[in-house]
């Protein structure tokens, strides 16, 4: 799912934001030993969640602050958290403030000043993750499950709705690297759902389709039962493409895609596919025989 253009509502509860920060660290393969610091009522030294960097074994601290308004942090507020974090045991190398405050240049100015002071002291690095920064992280593929955990009601569930999913593709077909045919396609799928009712329309669930937009023709193909590759033969899609060698090349291109589902969901739209000239002549020779 492409989350780049989905608005992500701000979290309004400190505990939920703390849980979100912990889950995001757990989804990031850079960290290990991730945990909430203590329990409610215990002194936390300005750190709600801690983790250790796998590469360096150095510790990282996170403080979470829900901001009910977009009022800038004062330098005093920030220093209060930073100074507490200096007492964390063992010492941390990086300190992050996760906040629902929208990106704010006044707060950023204080952040830079404090970082200069910490550098002179030889202390940890300090960084504020404003809500836009958190949103951007949640939109990344590795945090998709975290996004779903906290915002599942905002997902448009195509499995339940029965929607077909597809993407536009510009495909340049080539012989020996020289383009000869431009194709404008839609490659898509009709998701399978456990509650299929067996109606005639549900018969097509679990199938994949290719639309030749230039000729306004559509055909179906399948996915292998033991892999994520397409199972497609020229006869499967011959009615969508009048030119036999184009049909052969497109079919071969589809079968070479490592993961047809990832292909459909990713953001790439322009592709080229080439076969050797000799393969073209061999193809027509086989057809003549």
C-alpha positions as CSV (number, residue, x, y, z in Angstrom):
1,X,0.0,0.0,0.0
2,X,1.3,3.4,-0.9
3,X,0.9,5.6,2.3
4,X,2.6,8.7,1.0
5,X,-0.6,10.6,0.4
6,X,-2.6,9.4,3.4
7,X,-3.1,11.9,6.2
8,X,-2.1,10.3,9.5
9,X,-4.1,11.7,12.5
10,X,-2.0,12.9,15.4
11,X,-1.9,10.7,18.6
12,X,-3.5,12.4,21.6
13,X,-2.4,10.2,24.4
14,X,1.2,10.1,25.9
15,X,1.0,6.3,26.6
16,X,-0.1,5.5,23.1
17,X,2.7,7.7,21.6
18,X,5.1,5.9,23.9
19,X,3.9,2.5,22.6
20,X,4.1,3.8,19.0
21,X,7.7,4.9,19.6
22,X,8.6,1.4,21.0
23,X,6.9,-0.4,18.1
24,X,8.7,1.8,15.6
25,X,12.1,1.0,17.2
26,X,11.2,-2.7,17.1
27,X,10.4,-2.5,13.4
28,X,13.7,-0.8,12.7
29,X,16.4,-3.5,12.2
30,X,19.1,-1.1,13.5
31,X,18.0,-1.7,17.1
32,X,17.9,-4.4,19.7
33,X,17.0,-4.6,23.5
34,X,14.1,-2.3,23.0
35,X,12.0,-1.6,26.1
36,X,9.9,0.8,28.0
37,X,11.9,2.5,30.8
38,X,10.4,1.5,34.2
39,X,6.8,1.7,35.1
40,X,4.4,4.6,35.8
41,X,5.5,6.5,38.9
42,X,9.1,5.6,38.7
43,X,11.8,8.1,37.9
44,X,12.7,7.8,34.2
45,X,15.5,10.3,33.7
46,X,13.8,11.9,30.8
47,X,13.6,8.6,28.8
48,X,10.4,6.7,28.1
49,X,11.9,4.1,25.8
50,X,15.4,2.8,25.3
51,X,17.2,0.6,22.8
52,X,20.7,-0.4,21.8
53,X,22.2,0.1,18.4
54,X,23.2,-3.3,16.9
55,X,26.2,-2.1,15.1
56,X,27.9,-0.2,18.0
57,X,26.1,-1.6,21.1
58,X,25.6,2.0,22.2
59,X,22.4,2.9,24.0
60,X,19.7,5.3,22.6
61,X,16.9,7.0,24.6
62,X,13.5,8.3,23.5
63,X,11.2,10.8,25.2
64,X,7.6,11.1,24.0
65,X,5.6,14.4,24.3
66,X,2.1,14.8,23.1
67,X,1.5,18.5,22.2
68,X,-2.2,19.4,22.4
69,X,-1.5,22.7,20.6
70,X,1.1,23.7,18.1
71,X,2.8,25.9,20.7
72,X,6.6,25.8,20.4
73,X,8.7,24.2,23.0
74,X,10.8,26.6,25.1
75,X,14.5,26.0,25.5
76,X,13.9,25.5,29.2
77,X,11.5,22.6,28.5
78,X,13.9,21.0,26.1
79,X,16.9,21.4,28.5
80,X,14.9,19.9,31.3
81,X,14.5,16.6,29.4
82,X,18.0,16.7,28.0
83,X,19.6,17.2,31.4
84,X,17.6,14.4,32.9
85,X,18.7,12.1,30.1
86,X,22.4,12.7,31.1
87,X,21.7,10.7,34.2
88,X,20.5,7.6,32.4
89,X,22.4,4.4,33.2
90,X,24.4,3.5,31.2
91,X,25.1,6.6,29.2
92,X,23.3,7.1,25.9
93,X,24.9,8.1,22.6
94,X,21.7,9.4,21.0
95,X,18.6,11.1,22.4
96,X,15.3,11.5,20.5
97,X,12.2,13.5,21.4
98,X,9.1,12.1,19.6
99,X,6.4,14.8,19.6
100,X,3.0,15.5,18.0
101,X,4.1,19.1,17.6
102,X,4.1,20.1,13.9
103,X,7.5,21.0,12.6
104,X,8.4,24.3,14.1
105,X,11.4,26.6,13.3
106,X,11.5,28.1,16.8
107,X,11.9,24.7,18.4
108,X,14.3,23.7,15.7
109,X,16.5,26.7,16.7
110,X,16.6,25.6,20.3
111,X,17.4,22.1,19.1
112,X,20.5,23.3,17.2
113,X,21.6,25.4,20.2
114,X,21.3,22.5,22.6
115,X,23.2,20.2,20.1
116,X,26.1,22.7,20.0
117,X,26.2,22.7,23.8
118,X,26.1,18.9,24.0
119,X,28.9,18.6,21.4
120,X,31.1,20.9,23.5
121,X,30.4,18.7,26.5
122,X,31.2,15.5,24.5
123,X,27.7,14.3,25.3
124,X,25.0,12.5,23.2
125,X,23.4,13.7,20.0
126,X,19.9,15.2,20.3
127,X,17.2,15.1,17.7
128,X,13.5,16.1,17.7
129,X,11.1,14.0,15.6
130,X,8.2,16.3,14.9
131,X,4.9,14.8,13.8
132,X,5.8,15.1,10.1
133,X,8.9,13.1,10.8
134,X,6.9,10.4,12.5
135,X,4.4,10.4,9.6
136,X,7.3,10.0,7.1
137,X,8.7,7.0,9.0
138,X,5.2,5.4,9.2
139,X,4.9,5.7,5.5
140,X,8.0,3.6,4.9
141,X,7.5,0.0,4.0
142,X,9.3,-1.4,7.1
143,X,6.8,0.4,9.3
144,X,3.7,-0.6,7.4
145,X,2.6,-3.1,10.1
146,X,3.1,-0.4,12.8
147,X,0.9,1.9,10.8
148,X,-1.7,-0.7,10.5
149,X,-1.7,-1.5,14.2
150,X,-2.5,2.1,15.2
151,X,-4.5,3.2,12.2
152,X,-6.2,0.1,10.8
153,X,-9.5,1.8,10.6
154,X,-8.1,4.1,8.0
155,X,-7.1,1.3,5.7
156,X,-9.3,0.8,2.7
157,X,-9.5,-3.0,2.8
158,X,-9.6,-4.2,-0.7
159,X,-10.0,-7.8,0.4
160,X,-13.3,-7.0,2.1
161,X,-14.5,-4.5,-0.5
162,X,-13.7,-6.8,-3.4
163,X,-11.9,-4.1,-5.3
164,X,-9.4,-5.0,-8.0
165,X,-5.9,-3.5,-7.5
166,X,-3.8,-2.4,-10.4
167,X,-1.1,0.0,-11.6
168,X,-0.3,1.8,-14.8
169,X,2.8,0.5,-16.6
170,X,4.8,1.9,-19.6
171,X,6.7,-0.9,-21.1
172,X,9.3,-0.6,-23.9
173,X,9.8,-3.8,-25.7
174,X,13.2,-4.2,-27.4
175,X,15.3,-6.5,-29.5
176,X,19.0,-6.4,-28.6
177,X,18.4,-3.3,-26.5
178,X,16.7,-1.4,-29.4
179,X,13.1,-0.3,-28.7
180,X,10.5,-1.3,-31.3
181,X,7.2,-1.4,-29.4
182,X,5.7,0.8,-26.7
183,X,3.0,-0.7,-24.5
184,X,0.7,1.1,-22.1
185,X,-0.7,-1.4,-19.7
186,X,-2.5,-2.0,-16.4
187,X,-1.2,-4.9,-14.4
188,X,-3.4,-5.9,-11.5
189,X,-5.0,-8.5,-9.2
190,X,-8.3,-9.4,-7.7
191,X,-7.6,-10.4,-4.1
192,X,-8.9,-13.6,-2.7
193,X,-10.9,-13.4,0.5
194,X,-11.7,-16.1,3.0
195,X,-15.4,-15.3,2.9
196,X,-15.9,-15.7,-0.8
197,X,-19.5,-16.6,-1.4
198,X,-19.0,-18.7,-4.5
199,X,-20.9,-16.3,-6.8
200,X,-19.9,-16.1,-10.4
201,X,-18.0,-12.8,-9.8
202,X,-16.1,-14.4,-6.9
203,X,-14.8,-17.0,-9.4
204,X,-12.2,-14.4,-10.5
205,X,-10.8,-13.8,-7.0
206,X,-7.2,-14.7,-6.8
207,X,-6.5,-14.0,-10.4
208,X,-4.3,-11.4,-12.0
209,X,-5.0,-9.3,-15.1
210,X,-3.3,-7.4,-17.8
211,X,-5.0,-4.6,-19.8
212,X,-3.7,-3.4,-23.1
213,X,-4.9,0.2,-22.9
214,X,-4.0,1.0,-26.5
215,X,-6.3,-1.7,-27.8
216,X,-8.7,-1.7,-24.9
217,X,-8.3,-5.4,-24.4
218,X,-8.0,-7.5,-21.2
219,X,-6.8,-11.0,-20.3
220,X,-6.2,-12.9,-17.1
221,X,-3.2,-14.9,-15.7
222,X,-2.4,-16.7,-12.4
223,X,0.3,-16.8,-9.8
224,X,2.3,-19.9,-9.0
225,X,1.0,-21.9,-6.0
226,X,4.6,-22.3,-4.6
227,X,6.1,-18.9,-5.3
228,X,5.2,-15.2,-5.9
229,X,6.0,-15.4,-9.6
230,X,3.4,-15.1,-12.4
231,X,2.3,-18.2,-14.3
232,X,1.6,-16.9,-17.8
233,X,1.8,-18.4,-21.3
234,X,1.3,-16.6,-24.6
235,X,-2.0,-18.4,-25.2
236,X,-3.2,-16.9,-21.8
237,X,-3.0,-13.3,-23.0
238,X,-3.1,-13.7,-26.8
239,X,-6.5,-12.0,-27.1
240,X,-5.1,-8.8,-25.5
241,X,-2.2,-8.4,-27.9
242,X,-2.6,-8.7,-31.7
243,X,1.1,-9.0,-32.4
244,X,2.3,-12.5,-31.5
245,X,6.0,-11.6,-30.8
246,X,4.8,-8.8,-28.5
247,X,2.5,-11.3,-26.7
248,X,5.5,-13.7,-26.3
249,X,7.8,-10.9,-24.9
250,X,5.2,-9.5,-22.5
251,X,4.5,-13.0,-21.2
252,X,8.2,-13.7,-20.8
253,X,8.6,-10.3,-19.0
254,X,5.8,-11.1,-16.6
255,X,7.3,-14.5,-15.7
256,X,10.7,-12.9,-14.9
257,X,9.2,-10.6,-12.2
258,X,10.4,-11.9,-8.9
259,X,7.3,-11.0,-6.9
260,X,4.2,-10.1,-8.8
261,X,2.4,-8.6,-5.8
262,X,5.3,-6.3,-4.9
263,X,5.4,-5.3,-8.5
264,X,1.8,-4.2,-8.4
265,X,2.2,-2.3,-5.2
266,X,5.5,-0.6,-5.8
267,X,5.9,2.9,-7.3
268,X,7.8,2.1,-10.4
269,X,5.9,2.6,-13.7
270,X,8.4,2.6,-16.5
271,X,10.0,-0.7,-17.7
272,X,12.0,-2.0,-20.6
273,X,12.4,-5.7,-21.7
274,X,14.7,-6.9,-24.3
275,X,15.3,-10.3,-26.0
276,X,18.1,-11.1,-28.4
277,X,17.4,-10.8,-32.1
278,X,18.3,-14.5,-32.5
279,X,15.5,-15.4,-30.1
280,X,13.1,-13.5,-32.3
281,X,14.1,-15.5,-35.4
282,X,14.0,-18.7,-33.4
283,X,10.5,-17.8,-32.2
284,X,9.2,-17.3,-35.8
285,X,11.1,-20.4,-37.0
286,X,9.3,-22.5,-34.4
287,X,6.0,-20.9,-35.4
288,X,6.6,-21.8,-39.0
289,X,7.4,-25.4,-38.1
